[in-house]
Structures are given as C-alpha cells and as structure tokens.
Amino acid sequence: MTILKNRLFWPAVILVALLVVNMFTSNQFLTIRDGHLFGTLIDILRGSAPLMLVALGMTLVIATGGIDLSVGSVMAISGAVACLLISDLGDQNAVLPVLAIMAIAIGMSLLLGLWNGTLVAVVGIQPIIATLILMVAGRGLAQLITDGQIINVRSGPYATIATGFFLALPVAFLIAAVAVVLTVVLTRRTALGLLLESVGGSPTASRLAGIRSRRITMMVYVVAGGFAGLAGLIYSANIKSADSIAAGNLIELDAILAVVIGGTALIGGRFSIAGTVLGALIIQALTVTVVAVGVPSKATLLFKAVVVVALCLSQSTTFREKVFGRLKPRPATRAEVPA
C-alpha cells in the first residue's frame, strides 16, 4: 500500500501508540478546567514547543548541508539577556517594556546566527567546527551575563508565553505552530525550498546555476539563531528564571534526532517540515511516557534509545525488505509446479 511506503507513516504510528499508552496511564489525559484544556496531551504540546522551534531551524540548516551545535547556547544567552533586563525593570508586569526586552533578546540571537553563518559561508569553516565554537563560548557568555547566578523574575506578561493560554490552547504551542506555518509557506509556496534543497544537494552545481548559496547559507543560520532565541525565552519564562547552565543543555541532540526521525537527510537536500514537527512531538511524548509508565530514572535514557532505534529501523527501506521480504511467499519454480 502507498501509505505504508510513506516515510512519515511509522513515526505517526509511534506517536499514536505513545498517546494511547498515556491515555491509560495518566490520571487526566485531556480535561477542561476554567475554560482551558489541561492534561497529559496539553503537557506534551506545551513541552514540545521549545524543541519544535529549535528543530525547525535545524531542519533548514541541515537542508543546506550544514549543522548547528550552538542552538542550546543561544537559548541560554537569550533567556539570560531577557531575565537580566526584566529584573531591572521597576514594573515587571508592564507589557510594552517586556515585549521590547524580548525583541532585544531575539535580536541578539539573530546576530549570533549571523556569526555562525559568516564563519560557514564567508570564512569557509566547517559547520560543525564553526557552531562548536559558539556552543562552547556561548555557554560561557550566558554565565557572564548572569554573573554565574540564577536570575529570577516575577513578570506576568513574560510568563504568559510559556504558561498562558489562548483559545484554550497553550500560548507556547501556538507560537511554535505559527513559526511552523510561516516556515511551510516560505519554503513550500515559494522558490525558497527548492533553493535550499539545491544548495544542500550540490553546492557547486547551485553556484554554477546562479544561485547565491552564500546568502542562503547565512540566512538559514540566522533563522536557526532566531528560533533558538525564541525557544530560550519560552524555556526561561516557564521556570521564571535564567539558568545559564541548564537552559538548552543538549537540546541540539534532540533537535537533530527530531529532524532525522522526520525524514530530513543529514547530507543535505531533501527536508520535511511536517516530519520535524512529528519528530519533536514523538521525543516529548516519549519523555512524558517514560514517567507515566514508571520507568526508573536510571533507565530513562536507555528506554528512549531503544524506542528511537526501533523507530529508525522501521523507517529503513532496506531493513523492512530484509525482515518482511522473507515473510513473503516464495514464488514456485518450474520444477515445483505440478504437472
């Protein structure tokens, strides 16, 4: 069947299976309270927002044949800048100043993305090395901004982006959904998506064809930095503080995993925004599920690894042919056909 050959079929099956498990293991899977939706499903949607944003930017970077290991550090810097400036406000509940501070934090994240893009596209440093520089230095910069301390804030407007609701849905998830829609429109309704795949598939051929690959490469790193900065704001708003050590720690690995689960090729070229969203939801649902089923904390990472390996094997065409191909009836030879 055609649907079974779709690369997103098995990830969707895994996500549905995880949700079904949560339906029977959680006390409240989906309820309405005070006009808002609550429960495990909403927790998954809200918790997946930062990862979804980071993975979205990572998808565009990987589509051009690059990689960005600095997204976690950019998250830490963005949250540190926002919380530091908000803590200095006389009235932390003033909406316009808080929005301005958020814009400053995202602007700084865009500049950090521009730094990565310049090192990769202009200087010619390998993406893994260029972003590794900011991955290490950025975490130190975040600690310098906070002076090595955890900065707490008590801003209602700032907390809204992480814990607020709009139209009964979490604001954090709605922010991520808007980012996804805009990305889909720009990459699938314009020539931008084709240009990204061209640069990632063959940089030399795209350059000979007149495509300005340097500009496109710089652009995707800037976008990845902006999305990571926005994710950092949501993370810090959720805990109402700036933790430069824990914020975005190892999220780049989950983002790459979400991209791979979604079917985007790590060598560049083909990419799938819908697959990335599905991958982010699977990772968050898996995180929630291991707690719901009572898996010991020491075995949590191993349990997640087993599920991910099973998912990746299910997506492998070669693996499915070797396993399920043997189960198909072998055609009878001429000697076996009765006279």
Salt bridges, closest charged atoms under 4 A:
ASP43 OD1 - ARG46 NH1 3.34
GLU197 OE2 - ARG188 NH1 3.55
GLU336 OE2 - ARG330 NH2 3.34
